[in-house]
Amino acid sequence: MDKPWSGRFKGETDALVEAFTESVSFDKRLWHEDIEGSIAHAMMLASCGIISEEEAGIIINGLREIAFDIEDGKFTFDPKLEDVHMNIETELVKRVGEAGKKLHTARSRNDQIALDLRLHVRKSLKEIRTVLTDYMSAIIEKASQLTDTIIPGMTHLQFAQPISFGHHLLAYFEMAARDVARIDDSLKHMNVSPLGAAALAGTPHPIDRFQTAAKLGFDWPARNSMDAVSDRDFALDAAYVCSLIMMHLSRLAEEIIIWNSQTYGLVELPDSYTTGSSIMPQKKNPDVAELVRGKTGRTYGNLISLLTLMKGLPLAYNKDMQEDKPPVFDSIDTTMSSIVLMTGLIKGVEVKKEVAEAALEKGFITATDIADYLASKGMPFRDAHNITGRIISWLIGTGRTIAEMGMEDYRSFSDMFGNDVLEYVKPSSSVDRRKSFGGTARKNVRDSIKKAKRLLEKMKN
Ligand code: ARG
C-alpha cells in the first residue's frame, strides 16, 4: 500500500526500518481521539470556507463509519502505514475518495499527535480522578468502622504512641485529596489546543483555531505554534501525578503487608485478594499489596523516561517524541488498576481487635504519657522525661509492663504521682487527650470523618 508521503520517494522503505519506525502498534489506542480531532477539524474547514459543507459531511460520515468498525473490531491497523493518523486517513480516502484527501488541509501529523495525546491524557486523568474518589470513600468507610480501635502508632517502625486506627487511615485520605487537587491543577494547565499549529509554523489557510479549541473542550488555542507541537509538559504532569499516587498507595500497601505478617498479625486479608504458594500449603500471600508496591517503580521509570526523552530536544517536532506514548500509557494503566485494587483491599481488610489490644501492652506505648502526667503536675518536662526513662528501665529489668504498675511503684519514683495516673496511662485515655487540632482523639477523628465526607462530596461534583 502506498504511504501518504510516498510521492517524494523512488525506493521502498527497508522492512527493518518500517518495523523500527512504526508506532501504530501502540498509538492505535488513540483512534477515538484521532477521529474526534479530525471531525472538529473538518467542521472548522467547512465553516471557514476552506472545504465545502458537502465535503465536510462526507468526511465526517466516513470517519464515523470507521469509528464503528474499529469499535466492532473490524478494522485492521497496518504497520506499513506507520501510525494511527495515516491508518485512519488512508482508510477514509479509500472509503470516500476525493473529499477524504482534503481533510489534511491546514494540519500536520505534528499538531495531530500533540492533540490526540493531550485529549487522551485529559480523559485518562479524569478517569483516574473518579476511581481515586471511590478509593477515598472506601477509606472514610473503614476509618469510621475503626475509629474506636486503638493500635500502636509507630515511628522508626517501633511502637511509639497509641492512636485510633481511623486516624491512621485518614492520613491516606489526605494524601489522596492532594492527589485529586494535583490532577485538577494539571487538567487546568493542559487545557489548551495545539490543533492548527500545523507542522510548526502555522498555516496560510484562513482557519479558526478558536473554533476547534472550543469544540474539543479546550479553554484556548496554544499561543505559539512551535510550542504547540513540541510541548509534552501535559504528559509529564500526568506521569508525575501518577508517580505520586503510586508512592502514596505503596506506603499503604507496605503497611498492609506489615500488619498482615505473622510477627504482627493485626489484619486478616480477604481470600479473594490473596494467593497461595505452590509449595508451602499454609501460605496466604498479600500479592495485591506487594504488586502495588512493586509497580510503583514502573511509574517512576516512566517519569524519568519522559524527562530524559524531552531533555535537550531542539524545536519543534522530533521523531524522538513518538517514544512518549508507551511510558504515558503504562503510567495511566498501572495507576488506574492499582487504585481500583487497593480500594478492594481496603474494603475487605479485617482488623483483629484482640491483637490490637495485646499489642498495646507491649513496647511501653504510653511512656510519653507518664512524662506528660508529671509535666502536667508542674514538673519540668526534661525532668519528667528522665524519671520516666528510669521507670521504663526498671520495668525492663523486672519484666513488667506499664499496665502492671501499682501506686507504690509510681510513688517510689516521684511523690508527684497521684491515683489518677493509673487511668491517665491507659491507651484509650492517651488517645482521647490528644485533642489538639489534627490530633488522634476519637472525638477529633469523628469530626474529621464528617469533614472528609463533605470534602469528598465537593470533589465529586
Ligand atoms: N507517530 C508520530 C508520533 O507519535 C506522529 C507524528 C509524526 N510526525 C512526523 N512528522 N513524522 O510522534
Boltz pocket constraint, residues with backbone or C-beta under 6 A from the ligand:
constraints:
  - pocket:
      binder: B
      contacts: [[A, 23], [A, 27], [A, 82], [A, 83], [A, 109], [A, 110], [A, 113], [A, 317], [A, 318], [A, 319], [A, 321], [A, 322], [A, 323]]
      max_distance: 6.0
